[in-house]
Amino acid sequence: MAAKIRLKKVGRKGQPSYRIVVLDGLKPRDTKVVADLGYYDPKADPARVEIDNEAALKWLLNGAKPTKAARDLLSKAGVMAAWDAAKRERIKARAEG
C-alpha cells in the first residue's frame, strides 16, 4: 500500500474544514481512512491546526508521502523537522555500522 498523508474535506458549503488523514495513495480523497492524524480549520481566526505529531512522524518514517498542503501543515507543526532529523540519524547509523 502506497500510503499518503492528505487533507480530507469535511464541513459544509462555504465553511470548509479538513481532516488530516492517512489514505491508500491509489484511492480517491473521500474513501475509508487508514489513520486520522488531526484537523485543520482555515476559516477560524487564526486558523486552527491540531496534529498528533507522534502518529504523523510514525507514518512518515514508515514511508507515507504527504501532499503539498499536508506537508505545509506538518512543517508548521514541526513534524517535518523531526522527520528530517530522524532520517539523518538513520543514514548516519547505517554509515557507521
VMD Tcl script that builds the backbone (N, CA, C; Angstrom):
set m [mol new atoms 291]
animate dup $m
set s [atomselect $m all]
$s set {name element resname resid chain x y z} {
  {N N MET 1 A 0.848 -1.178 0.000}
  {CA C MET 1 A 0.000 0.000 0.000}
  {C C MET 1 A 0.889 1.235 0.000}
  {N N ALA 2 A 0.665 2.121 -0.936}
  {CA C ALA 2 A 1.378 3.391 -1.002}
  {C C ALA 2 A 0.575 4.413 -0.205}
  {N N ALA 3 A 0.944 4.609 1.047}
  {CA C ALA 3 A 0.181 5.495 1.926}
  {C C ALA 3 A 0.485 6.956 1.618}
  {N N LYS 4 A -0.553 7.785 1.715}
  {CA C LYS 4 A -0.415 9.225 1.538}
  {C C LYS 4 A -1.038 9.928 2.722}
  {N N ILE 5 A -0.377 10.992 3.169}
  {CA C ILE 5 A -0.947 11.867 4.183}
  {C C ILE 5 A -1.547 13.030 3.412}
  {N N ARG 6 A -2.849 13.228 3.572}
  {CA C ARG 6 A -3.510 14.277 2.804}
  {C C ARG 6 A -4.660 14.882 3.582}
  {N N LEU 7 A -5.284 15.895 3.014}
  {CA C LEU 7 A -6.418 16.553 3.643}
  {C C LEU 7 A -7.712 15.968 3.093}
  {N N LYS 8 A -8.623 15.631 3.983}
  {CA C LYS 8 A -9.941 15.132 3.591}
  {C C LYS 8 A -10.951 16.220 3.933}
  {N N LYS 9 A -11.660 16.704 2.925}
  {CA C LYS 9 A -12.575 17.823 3.124}
  {C C LYS 9 A -13.821 17.385 3.883}
  {N N VAL 10 A -14.144 18.142 4.928}
  {CA C VAL 10 A -15.376 17.959 5.687}
  {C C VAL 10 A -15.983 19.346 5.868}
  {N N GLY 11 A -17.112 19.425 6.501}
  {CA C GLY 11 A -17.751 20.729 6.672}
  {C C GLY 11 A -18.867 20.890 5.668}
  {N N ARG 12 A -19.363 22.103 5.556}
  {CA C ARG 12 A -20.465 22.328 4.628}
  {C C ARG 12 A -20.119 23.425 3.637}
  {N N LYS 13 A -21.004 23.674 2.731}
  {CA C LYS 13 A -20.792 24.637 1.663}
  {C C LYS 13 A -20.437 26.009 2.241}
  {N N GLY 14 A -19.326 26.557 1.784}
  {CA C GLY 14 A -18.898 27.874 2.245}
  {C C GLY 14 A -18.140 27.865 3.558}
  {N N GLN 15 A -18.107 26.737 4.244}
  {CA C GLN 15 A -17.390 26.629 5.514}
  {C C GLN 15 A -16.556 25.357 5.522}
  {N N PRO 16 A -15.494 25.334 4.735}
  {CA C PRO 16 A -14.692 24.113 4.670}
  {C C PRO 16 A -13.845 23.920 5.918}
  {N N SER 17 A -13.635 22.690 6.260}
  {CA C SER 17 A -12.618 22.312 7.235}
  {C C SER 17 A -12.090 20.968 6.757}
  {N N TYR 18 A -10.953 20.591 7.258}
  {CA C TYR 18 A -10.274 19.423 6.721}
  {C C TYR 18 A -9.786 18.528 7.840}
  {N N ARG 19 A -9.820 17.215 7.601}
  {CA C ARG 19 A -9.193 16.238 8.475}
  {C C ARG 19 A -7.861 15.884 7.845}
  {N N ILE 20 A -6.823 15.779 8.639}
  {CA C ILE 20 A -5.516 15.338 8.153}
  {C C ILE 20 A -5.487 13.830 8.374}
  {N N VAL 21 A -5.445 13.078 7.270}
  {CA C VAL 21 A -5.628 11.633 7.334}
  {C C VAL 21 A -4.560 10.902 6.533}
  {N N VAL 22 A -4.448 9.608 6.806}
  {CA C VAL 22 A -3.607 8.711 6.016}
  {C C VAL 22 A -4.553 7.846 5.194}
  {N N LEU 23 A -4.329 7.846 3.870}
  {CA C LEU 23 A -5.153 7.070 2.947}
  {C C LEU 23 A -4.264 6.227 2.062}
  {N N ASP 24 A -4.850 5.208 1.459}
  {CA C ASP 24 A -4.163 4.472 0.407}
  {C C ASP 24 A -4.003 5.442 -0.756}
  {N N GLY 25 A -2.790 5.602 -1.254}
  {CA C GLY 25 A -2.497 6.594 -2.277}
  {C C GLY 25 A -3.217 6.383 -3.588}
  {N N LEU 26 A -3.716 5.182 -3.833}
  {CA C LEU 26 A -4.389 4.895 -5.093}
  {C C LEU 26 A -5.895 5.125 -5.023}
  {N N LYS 27 A -6.400 5.478 -3.859}
  {CA C LYS 27 A -7.838 5.667 -3.672}
  {C C LYS 27 A -8.202 7.157 -3.745}
  {N N PRO 28 A -9.477 7.472 -4.021}
  {CA C PRO 28 A -9.921 8.870 -4.032}
  {C C PRO 28 A -9.889 9.495 -2.640}
  {N N ARG 29 A -10.048 10.810 -2.590}
  {CA C ARG 29 A -9.929 11.587 -1.362}
  {C C ARG 29 A -10.905 11.162 -0.272}
  {N N ASP 30 A -12.137 10.860 -0.620}
  {CA C ASP 30 A -13.173 10.621 0.380}
  {C C ASP 30 A -13.471 9.141 0.606}
  {N N THR 31 A -12.438 8.313 0.625}
  {CA C THR 31 A -12.627 6.887 0.882}
  {C C THR 31 A -12.313 6.572 2.339}
  {N N LYS 32 A -12.270 5.280 2.653}
  {CA C LYS 32 A -12.009 4.839 4.017}
  {C C LYS 32 A -10.624 5.295 4.476}
  {N N VAL 33 A -10.568 5.808 5.686}
  {CA C VAL 33 A -9.346 6.360 6.265}
  {C C VAL 33 A -8.560 5.259 6.960}
  {N N VAL 34 A -7.242 5.243 6.746}
  {CA C VAL 34 A -6.371 4.291 7.425}
  {C C VAL 34 A -6.063 4.802 8.830}
  {N N ALA 35 A -5.746 6.108 8.947}
  {CA C ALA 35 A -5.463 6.718 10.249}
  {C C ALA 35 A -5.855 8.187 10.207}
  {N N ASP 36 A -6.339 8.693 11.331}
  {CA C ASP 36 A -6.736 10.089 11.453}
  {C C ASP 36 A -5.678 10.798 12.295}
  {N N LEU 37 A -5.014 11.809 11.716}
  {CA C LEU 37 A -3.903 12.470 12.395}
  {C C LEU 37 A -4.266 13.807 13.021}
  {N N GLY 38 A -5.364 14.417 12.602}
  {CA C GLY 38 A -5.735 15.705 13.166}
  {C C GLY 38 A -6.709 16.449 12.276}
  {N N TYR 39 A -6.803 17.784 12.491}
  {CA C TYR 39 A -7.714 18.584 11.694}
  {C C TYR 39 A -7.119 19.955 11.400}
  {N N TYR 40 A -7.722 20.632 10.415}
  {CA C TYR 40 A -7.315 21.968 10.000}
  {C C TYR 40 A -8.577 22.752 9.692}
  {N N ASP 41 A -8.745 23.896 10.364}
  {CA C ASP 41 A -9.896 24.768 10.138}
  {C C ASP 41 A -9.386 26.112 9.635}
  {N N PRO 42 A -9.407 26.342 8.307}
  {CA C PRO 42 A -8.859 27.575 7.759}
  {C C PRO 42 A -9.736 28.798 7.993}
  {N N LYS 43 A -11.013 28.617 8.308}
  {CA C LYS 43 A -11.929 29.746 8.485}
  {C C LYS 43 A -11.818 30.385 9.866}
  {N N ALA 44 A -11.272 29.688 10.833}
  {CA C ALA 44 A -11.119 30.247 12.175}
  {C C ALA 44 A -10.090 31.375 12.124}
  {N N ASP 45 A -10.188 32.310 13.039}
  {CA C ASP 45 A -9.241 33.426 13.062}
  {C C ASP 45 A -8.511 33.423 14.391}
  {N N PRO 46 A -7.273 33.000 14.472}
  {CA C PRO 46 A -6.410 32.466 13.419}
  {C C PRO 46 A -6.778 31.016 13.085}
  {N N ALA 47 A -6.288 30.547 11.953}
  {CA C ALA 47 A -6.596 29.184 11.504}
  {C C ALA 47 A -6.149 28.174 12.561}
  {N N ARG 48 A -7.008 27.170 12.817}
  {CA C ARG 48 A -6.695 26.163 13.834}
  {C C ARG 48 A -6.142 24.904 13.184}
  {N N VAL 49 A -5.047 24.424 13.742}
  {CA C VAL 49 A -4.442 23.176 13.279}
  {C C VAL 49 A -4.139 22.326 14.502}
  {N N GLU 50 A -4.612 21.101 14.493}
  {CA C GLU 50 A -4.354 20.153 15.585}
  {C C GLU 50 A -3.835 18.875 14.946}
  {N N ILE 51 A -2.594 18.487 15.286}
  {CA C ILE 51 A -1.980 17.307 14.678}
  {C C ILE 51 A -1.375 16.431 15.766}
  {N N ASP 52 A -1.579 15.126 15.663}
  {CA C ASP 52 A -0.921 14.160 16.536}
  {C C ASP 52 A 0.487 13.947 15.974}
  {N N ASN 53 A 1.461 14.673 16.522}
  {CA C ASN 53 A 2.823 14.671 15.980}
  {C C ASN 53 A 3.465 13.288 15.992}
  {N N GLU 54 A 3.264 12.528 17.054}
  {CA C GLU 54 A 3.886 11.202 17.148}
  {C C GLU 54 A 3.354 10.255 16.073}
  {N N ALA 55 A 2.049 10.268 15.875}
  {CA C ALA 55 A 1.454 9.389 14.859}
  {C C ALA 55 A 1.885 9.816 13.458}
  {N N ALA 56 A 1.934 11.116 13.209}
  {CA C ALA 56 A 2.353 11.607 11.895}
  {C C ALA 56 A 3.802 11.223 11.624}
  {N N LEU 57 A 4.661 11.368 12.620}
  {CA C LEU 57 A 6.069 11.005 12.460}
  {C C LEU 57 A 6.212 9.503 12.202}
  {N N LYS 58 A 5.416 8.700 12.907}
  {CA C LYS 58 A 5.451 7.244 12.696}
  {C C LYS 58 A 5.096 6.891 11.250}
  {N N TRP 59 A 4.049 7.512 10.720}
  {CA C TRP 59 A 3.644 7.237 9.339}
  {C C TRP 59 A 4.693 7.712 8.347}
  {N N LEU 60 A 5.309 8.868 8.606}
  {CA C LEU 60 A 6.354 9.359 7.703}
  {C C LEU 60 A 7.556 8.423 7.702}
  {N N LEU 61 A 7.944 7.941 8.878}
  {CA C LEU 61 A 9.082 7.027 8.965}
  {C C LEU 61 A 8.776 5.679 8.312}
  {N N ASN 62 A 7.497 5.322 8.234}
  {CA C ASN 62 A 7.099 4.076 7.575}
  {C C ASN 62 A 6.876 4.255 6.080}
  {N N GLY 63 A 7.135 5.449 5.547}
  {CA C GLY 63 A 7.096 5.641 4.102}
  {C C GLY 63 A 5.908 6.379 3.535}
  {N N ALA 64 A 5.026 6.913 4.370}
  {CA C ALA 64 A 3.883 7.671 3.849}
  {C C ALA 64 A 4.374 8.979 3.234}
  {N N LYS 65 A 3.807 9.345 2.099}
  {CA C LYS 65 A 4.191 10.569 1.402}
  {C C LYS 65 A 3.113 11.631 1.616}
  {N N PRO 66 A 3.471 12.799 2.157}
  {CA C PRO 66 A 2.471 13.859 2.326}
  {C C PRO 66 A 2.248 14.632 1.031}
  {N N THR 67 A 1.024 15.106 0.827}
  {CA C THR 67 A 0.755 16.002 -0.287}
  {C C THR 67 A 1.328 17.370 0.068}
  {N N LYS 68 A 1.348 18.292 -0.880}
  {CA C LYS 68 A 1.938 19.604 -0.629}
  {C C LYS 68 A 1.219 20.337 0.506}
  {N N ALA 69 A -0.109 20.327 0.488}
  {CA C ALA 69 A -0.872 21.007 1.537}
  {C C ALA 69 A -0.617 20.363 2.902}
  {N N ALA 70 A -0.602 19.040 2.947}
  {CA C ALA 70 A -0.344 18.340 4.205}
  {C C ALA 70 A 1.085 18.599 4.671}
  {N N ARG 71 A 2.033 18.636 3.736}
  {CA C ARG 71 A 3.427 18.906 4.080}
  {C C ARG 71 A 3.571 20.294 4.714}
  {N N ASP 72 A 2.871 21.283 4.176}
  {CA C ASP 72 A 2.925 22.634 4.735}
  {C C ASP 72 A 2.405 22.658 6.169}
  {N N LEU 73 A 1.294 21.978 6.425}
  {CA C LEU 73 A 0.733 21.938 7.778}
  {C C LEU 73 A 1.634 21.159 8.734}
  {N N LEU 74 A 2.207 20.060 8.262}
  {CA C LEU 74 A 3.117 19.279 9.104}
  {C C LEU 74 A 4.384 20.071 9.409}
  {N N SER 75 A 4.837 20.876 8.470}
  {CA C SER 75 A 6.020 21.710 8.699}
  {C C SER 75 A 5.755 22.735 9.785}
  {N N LYS 76 A 4.586 23.368 9.734}
  {CA C LYS 76 A 4.237 24.362 10.755}
  {C C LYS 76 A 4.137 23.732 12.138}
  {N N ALA 77 A 3.748 22.460 12.192}
  {CA C ALA 77 A 3.628 21.758 13.472}
  {C C ALA 77 A 4.967 21.200 13.954}
  {N N GLY 78 A 6.005 21.250 13.108}
  {CA C GLY 78 A 7.322 20.769 13.496}
  {C C GLY 78 A 7.573 19.302 13.204}
  {N N VAL 79 A 6.635 18.640 12.566}
  {CA C VAL 79 A 6.771 17.209 12.294}
  {C C VAL 79 A 7.817 16.958 11.219}
  {N N MET 80 A 7.853 17.783 10.192}
  {CA C MET 80 A 8.796 17.569 9.094}
  {C C MET 80 A 10.242 17.739 9.566}
  {N N ALA 81 A 10.492 18.671 10.479}
  {CA C ALA 81 A 11.842 18.847 11.024}
  {C C ALA 81 A 12.255 17.615 11.828}
  {N N ALA 82 A 11.333 17.073 12.621}
  {CA C ALA 82 A 11.625 15.861 13.396}
  {C C ALA 82 A 11.860 14.679 12.465}
  {N N TRP 83 A 11.096 14.596 11.377}
  {CA C TRP 83 A 11.263 13.523 10.402}
  {C C TRP 83 A 12.623 13.623 9.732}
  {N N ASP 84 A 13.027 14.837 9.368}
  {CA C ASP 84 A 14.325 15.044 8.730}
  {C C ASP 84 A 15.459 14.632 9.671}
  {N N ALA 85 A 15.352 15.016 10.956}
  {CA C ALA 85 A 16.380 14.652 11.932}
  {C C ALA 85 A 16.451 13.134 12.113}
  {N N ALA 86 A 15.303 12.481 12.194}
  {CA C ALA 86 A 15.279 11.023 12.360}
  {C C ALA 86 A 15.852 10.331 11.130}
  {N N LYS 87 A 15.557 10.866 9.963}
  {CA C LYS 87 A 16.070 10.289 8.724}
  {C C LYS 87 A 17.593 10.428 8.659}
  {N N ARG 88 A 18.105 11.589 9.069}
  {CA C ARG 88 A 19.558 11.800 9.085}
  {C C ARG 88 A 20.242 10.856 10.073}
  {N N GLU 89 A 19.602 10.621 11.219}
  {CA C GLU 89 A 20.151 9.686 12.208}
  {C C GLU 89 A 20.230 8.274 11.644}
  {N N ARG 90 A 19.188 7.856 10.933}
  {CA C ARG 90 A 19.185 6.521 10.326}
  {C C ARG 90 A 20.320 6.383 9.317}
  {N N ILE 91 A 20.522 7.409 8.499}
  {CA C ILE 91 A 21.582 7.378 7.489}
  {C C ILE 91 A 22.944 7.323 8.163}
  {N N LYS 92 A 23.121 8.110 9.218}
  {CA C LYS 92 A 24.392 8.136 9.948}
  {C C LYS 92 A 24.660 6.781 10.601}
  {N N ALA 93 A 23.632 6.168 11.196}
  {CA C ALA 93 A 23.789 4.864 11.841}
  {C C ALA 93 A 24.142 3.787 10.817}
  {N N ARG 94 A 23.551 3.865 9.629}
  {CA C ARG 94 A 23.865 2.905 8.575}
  {C C ARG 94 A 25.304 3.054 8.098}
  {N N ALA 95 A 25.776 4.286 8.004}
  {CA C ALA 95 A 27.133 4.540 7.531}
  {C C ALA 95 A 28.176 4.060 8.545}
  {N N GLU 96 A 27.848 4.168 9.831}
  {CA C GLU 96 A 28.794 3.775 10.880}
  {C C GLU 96 A 28.859 2.257 11.061}
  {N N GLY 97 A 27.777 1.595 10.871}
  {CA C GLY 97 A 27.815 0.174 11.209}
  {C C GLY 97 A 27.120 -0.643 10.259}
}
mol reanalyze $m
mol bondsrecalc $m
mol representation Tube
mol addrep $m
